[in-house]
């Protein structure tokens, strides 16, 4: 999983290099990759808060709520970056495509909660690690420690075949 994370970061950089889109203040690949990874982490923690039973589940709900309150500015910035990306990429269909992307992230997290034996314990550690960060470090944390497991190189985020291919090749090289 860690190698896929590094691969995702590299893939995101390659994706925007291929498209040449310059609609963001920082390098577009970095902006979109960070925003998508933050949203993926938020989805993962939300699913964990809802899916995990017992005392650990109660703790996850409490920590998820703390996460959302603590990182609210970063979560809003990430959502706005993604909305801008989807609006630029999909035009009139951007709302439907953005919603589809968010649903896919939640569905992937839900499948992980079913498939992984230590899912709840791992997500409890993940949210505790995230809560130890400041706002500026959240994006780096999600890129390096989490995002690739959500396979953020799919068609919703990067619709052209060339950008998806570049992302997948970068992930394979990192693995």
Order of alpha helices (4+ residues) and beta strands (2+ residues): alpha-alpha-alpha-alpha-alpha-alpha-alpha-alpha
